[in-house]
Amino acid sequence: MAAPIRQKESQNQSQAAPSPCRIAPDLVTAEGYLKTLPCHFPDQGGMDGFCATRFEKTKK
């Protein structure tokens, strides 16, 4: 996830926030990405691995 994500002038990348999205804080990286791994939530059978980021549209 170190590679930069190409952004348009009309959008800003914003950090995933645990509380508004109801995301467990340990699933959010220091850079603000949502990152899940198969080893997460083993007591619930695990989960698929994903990486996501959040973009907000900016006004021009």
DSSP file (Angstrom, degrees, kcal/mol; ACC not computed):
  #  RESIDUE AA STRUCTURE BP1 BP2  ACC     N-H-->O    O-->H-N    N-H-->O    O-->H-N    TCO  KAPPA ALPHA  PHI   PSI    X-CA   Y-CA   Z-CA
    1    1 A M              0   0    0      0, 0.0     4,-0.1     0, 0.0    32,-0.0   0.000 360.0 360.0 360.0   8.2    0.0    0.0    0.0
    2    2 A A        +     0   0    0      2,-0.1     3,-0.1     0, 0.0     0, 0.0   0.753 360.0  97.1 -77.0 -22.8    3.0    2.3   -0.2
    3    3 A A  S    S-     0   0    0      1,-0.1     2,-0.0     0, 0.0     0, 0.0  -0.459  85.3-110.7 -67.4 135.7    2.4    3.0   -3.8
    4    4 A P        -     0   0    0      0, 0.0     2,-0.5     0, 0.0    -1,-0.1  -0.337  23.0-126.3 -68.4 147.9    0.5    6.3   -4.2
    5    5 A I        -     0   0    0     -4,-0.1     2,-0.3    -3,-0.1     8,-0.1  -0.827  26.9-118.0 -93.9 128.8   -3.0    6.2   -5.5
    6    6 A R        -     0   0    0     -2,-0.5     2,-0.3     1,-0.0    -1,-0.0  -0.507  37.4-165.8 -70.3 126.5   -3.6    8.5   -8.5
    7    7 A Q        -     0   0    0     -2,-0.3     2,-0.2     6,-0.0     5,-0.1  -0.833  15.3-131.4-116.2 151.8   -6.0   11.2   -7.6
    8    8 A K    >   -     0   0    0     -2,-0.3     3,-1.5     1,-0.1     0, 0.0  -0.580  30.1-112.3 -91.2 161.3   -8.0   13.6   -9.7
    9    9 A E  T 3  S+     0   0    0      1,-0.3    -1,-0.1    -2,-0.2    -2,-0.0   0.777 115.7  60.0 -63.4 -24.6   -8.2   17.3   -8.9
   10   10 A S  T 3  S+     0   0    0     47,-0.1    48,-2.8    50,-0.0     2,-0.3   0.272 103.7  56.3 -90.8  12.6  -11.9   16.9   -8.0
   11   11 A Q  E <   -A   57   0A   0     -3,-1.5     2,-0.4    46,-0.3    46,-0.2  -0.993  58.8-159.7-144.0 151.4  -11.3   14.3   -5.2
   12   12 A N  E     -A   56   0A   0     44,-2.3    44,-2.8    -2,-0.3     2,-0.4  -0.982  23.5-125.5-126.1 140.2   -9.3   14.0   -2.0
   13   13 A Q  E     -A   55   0A   0     -2,-0.4     2,-0.3    42,-0.2    42,-0.2  -0.715  32.4-170.8 -81.0 133.1   -8.3   10.8   -0.3
   14   14 A S  E     -A   54   0A   0     40,-2.8    40,-0.9    -2,-0.4     2,-0.1  -0.913  26.7 -98.1-124.6 155.2   -9.5   10.8    3.3
   15   15 A Q        -     0   0    0     -2,-0.3     2,-0.3    38,-0.1    18,-0.1  -0.417  36.8-110.5 -72.7 141.9   -8.7    8.4    6.1
   16   16 A A        -     0   0    0     16,-2.4    -1,-0.1    36,-0.1    16,-0.0  -0.545  34.8-146.4 -65.9 132.1  -11.2    5.6    7.0
   17   17 A A     >  -     0   0    0     -2,-0.3     4,-1.5     1,-0.1     6,-0.4  -0.911   6.5-145.5-109.3 125.4  -12.6    6.5   10.3
   18   18 A P  H  >>S+     0   0    0      0, 0.0     5,-2.2     0, 0.0     4,-0.7   0.888  92.2  46.6 -55.7 -44.2  -13.5    3.7   12.7
   19   19 A S  H >45S+     0   0    0      3,-0.2     3,-0.7     2,-0.2     5,-0.0   0.955 112.1  42.5 -74.3 -50.5  -16.6    5.3   14.3
   20   20 A P  H 345S+     0   0    0      0, 0.0    -1,-0.2     0, 0.0    -4,-0.0   0.871 125.5  37.1 -64.0 -32.4  -18.6    6.7   11.4
   21   21 A C  H 3<5S-     0   0    0     -4,-1.5    -2,-0.2     2,-0.1     3,-0.1   0.482 106.7-124.9 -94.3  -3.4  -18.1    3.6    9.3
   22   22 A R  T <<5 +     0   0    0     -3,-0.7     2,-0.4    -4,-0.7    -3,-0.2   0.904  55.8 156.5  56.9  44.3  -18.3    1.2   12.3
   23   23 A I      < -     0   0    0     -5,-2.2    -1,-0.2    -6,-0.4    -2,-0.1  -0.849  51.2-110.3-101.3 133.2  -14.9   -0.2   11.4
   24   24 A A    >   -     0   0    0     -2,-0.4     3,-2.4     1,-0.1     4,-0.3  -0.440  28.5-127.5 -59.8 130.6  -12.8   -1.9   14.0
   25   25 A P  G >  S+     0   0    0      0, 0.0     3,-1.4     0, 0.0    -1,-0.1   0.786 105.4  62.7 -55.0 -31.5   -9.8    0.4   14.7
   26   26 A D  G 3  S+     0   0    0      1,-0.3    -2,-0.1    -8,-0.0    -3,-0.0   0.566  95.1  62.2 -74.6  -5.2   -7.2   -2.3   14.1
   27   27 A L  G <  S+     0   0    0     -3,-2.4     8,-3.1     2,-0.1     2,-0.5   0.484  88.1  83.6 -93.3  -4.6   -8.4   -2.7   10.5
   28   28 A V  B <  S-B   34   0B   0     -3,-1.4     6,-0.2    -4,-0.3   -13,-0.0  -0.885  75.0-140.7-103.1 124.3   -7.4    0.9    9.6
   29   29 A T    >   -     0   0    0      4,-2.8     3,-1.5    -2,-0.5   -13,-0.1  -0.217  29.2-101.4 -76.2 170.2   -3.7    1.4    8.7
   30   30 A A  T 3  S+     0   0    0      1,-0.3    -1,-0.1     2,-0.1   -15,-0.0   0.788 124.8  55.9 -61.5 -28.0   -1.6    4.4    9.8
   31   31 A E  T 3  S-     0   0    0      2,-0.1    -1,-0.3   -16,-0.0    -3,-0.0   0.558 123.3-105.3 -81.7  -8.2   -2.1    5.7    6.2
   32   32 A G  S <  S+     0   0    0     -3,-1.5   -16,-2.4     1,-0.3    22,-0.2   0.552  73.3 139.0  96.4   8.9   -5.9    5.5    6.6
   33   33 A Y        -     0   0    0    -18,-0.1    -4,-2.8    20,-0.1     2,-0.6  -0.571  54.8-124.7 -83.5 149.0   -6.5    2.5    4.4
   34   34 A L  E     +BC  28  52B   0     18,-2.8    18,-2.4    -6,-0.2     2,-0.4  -0.847  36.7 177.5 -87.7 125.3   -9.0   -0.2    5.4
   35   35 A K  E     - C   0  51B   0     -8,-3.1     2,-0.3    -2,-0.6    16,-0.2  -0.967   7.4-179.3-136.7 117.5   -7.1   -3.5    5.3
   36   36 A T  E     - C   0  50B   0     14,-2.6    14,-1.1    -2,-0.4    -9,-0.0  -0.890   6.0-165.1-115.8 150.0   -8.6   -6.9    6.2
   37   37 A L    >   -     0   0    0     -2,-0.3     3,-2.1    12,-0.2    10,-0.2  -0.906  35.7-109.6-129.4 156.5   -6.8  -10.2    6.2
   38   38 A P  T 3  S+     0   0    0      0, 0.0     9,-0.7     0, 0.0    10,-0.0   0.747 116.1  62.2 -57.2 -23.1   -8.1  -13.8    6.4
   39   39 A C  T 3  S+     0   0    0      7,-0.2     2,-0.2     2,-0.0     7,-0.1   0.590  81.0 104.5 -81.1  -9.0   -6.7  -14.1    9.9
   40   40 A H  S <  S+     0   0    0     -3,-2.1     7,-0.1     1,-0.2     4,-0.1  -0.480  86.8   8.7 -73.7 144.3   -9.0  -11.3   11.2
   41   41 A F  S > >S+     0   0    0     -2,-0.2     5,-2.4     5,-0.1     3,-1.7   0.907  70.5 170.3  54.8  52.1  -12.0  -12.4   13.3
   42   42 A P  G > 5S+     0   0    0      0, 0.0     3,-1.6     0, 0.0    -2,-0.1   0.812  72.9  63.0 -62.0 -29.5  -11.0  -16.1   13.6
   43   43 A D  G 3 5S+     0   0    0      1,-0.3    -2,-0.1     2,-0.1    -3,-0.0   0.653 105.8  46.7 -69.9 -13.1  -13.7  -16.7   16.2
   44   44 A Q  G < 5S-     0   0    0     -3,-1.7    -1,-0.3    -4,-0.1    -4,-0.0   0.144 133.0 -88.0-111.7  16.9  -16.3  -15.9   13.5
   45   45 A G  T < 5 -     0   0    0     -3,-1.6    -2,-0.1    -6,-0.1    -4,-0.1   0.564  67.3 -92.8  91.4   9.5  -14.7  -18.1   10.8
   46   46 A G      < -     0   0    0     -5,-2.4     2,-0.3    -7,-0.1    -7,-0.2  -0.228  44.4-116.4  78.6-172.9  -12.2  -15.5    9.5
   47   47 A M        -     0   0    0     -9,-0.7    -7,-0.2   -10,-0.2     2,-0.1  -0.967  25.7 -84.1-156.8 168.1  -12.9  -13.2    6.6
   48   48 A D        -     0   0    0     -2,-0.3     2,-0.4     1,-0.1    -8,-0.1  -0.381  47.5-108.1 -74.1 157.8  -11.7  -12.3    3.1
   49   49 A G        +     0   0    0     -2,-0.1     2,-0.3   -14,-0.0   -12,-0.2  -0.755  46.2 165.2 -90.2 133.4   -8.7  -10.0    2.6
   50   50 A F  E     -C   36   0B   0    -14,-1.1   -14,-2.6    -2,-0.4     2,-0.4  -0.963  25.6-158.9-141.5 157.2   -9.5   -6.5    1.2
   51   51 A C  E     +C   35   0B   0     -2,-0.3     2,-0.3   -16,-0.2   -16,-0.2  -0.990  25.3 162.2-134.9 132.7   -7.8   -3.2    0.9
   52   52 A A  E     -C   34   0B   0    -18,-2.4   -18,-2.8    -2,-0.4     2,-0.3  -0.976  19.0-163.0-146.5 157.4   -9.9    0.0    0.4
   53   53 A T        -     0   0    0     -2,-0.3     2,-0.4   -20,-0.2   -20,-0.1  -0.909  20.5-122.9-135.6 167.1   -9.6    3.7    0.7
   54   54 A R  E     -A   14   0A   0    -40,-0.9   -40,-2.8    -2,-0.3     2,-0.4  -0.933  20.1-166.8-117.2 133.1  -12.1    6.5    0.9
   55   55 A F  E     -A   13   0A   0     -2,-0.4     2,-0.4   -42,-0.2   -42,-0.2  -0.936   5.1-156.7-117.3 143.1  -12.4    9.4   -1.5
   56   56 A E  E     -A   12   0A   0    -44,-2.8   -44,-2.3    -2,-0.4     2,-0.2  -0.971  22.1-122.1-117.9 133.1  -14.4   12.6   -1.0
   57   57 A K  E     -A   11   0A   0     -2,-0.4     2,-0.3   -46,-0.2   -46,-0.3  -0.529  28.0-147.9 -72.6 135.6  -15.5   14.7   -3.9
   58   58 A T        -     0   0    0    -48,-2.8     2,-0.3    -2,-0.2    -1,-0.0  -0.753  14.2-114.3-104.6 153.6  -14.3   18.3   -3.7
   59   59 A K              0   0    0     -2,-0.3   -48,-0.0     1,-0.1    -1,-0.0  -0.605 360.0 360.0 -84.3 145.2  -16.0   21.4   -5.0
   60   60 A K              0   0    0     -2,-0.3    -1,-0.1   -50,-0.0   -50,-0.0   0.366 360.0 360.0-111.2 360.0  -14.5   23.3   -7.8
